[in-house]
C-alpha cells in the first residue's frame, strides 16, 4: 500500500499504477516459467530413469560438463 502512495505522490493516476503493477507481475511469472522449463530440461529422461542398469547420476554429470 505504501508503494501505491509513493506512486501517487509522483503524479501517477490509478490506470498507470495498474499498468506497471501488471507489467511487474507478468515479468515475474515469465521468469518463474522460464526457470521451471530449464529445470525440467535438466532432468534425465523418464525412460532412462526406469531402467535399472542405467546410471542416472553419470548422465546428469555428462550433461553438466
Buried (B, 14 or more C-beta within 10 A) or exposed (E): EEEEEEBEEEEBEEEEBEEEEEEEEEEEEEEEEEEEEEEEEEEBEEEEEEEEEBEEEEBEEEEEE
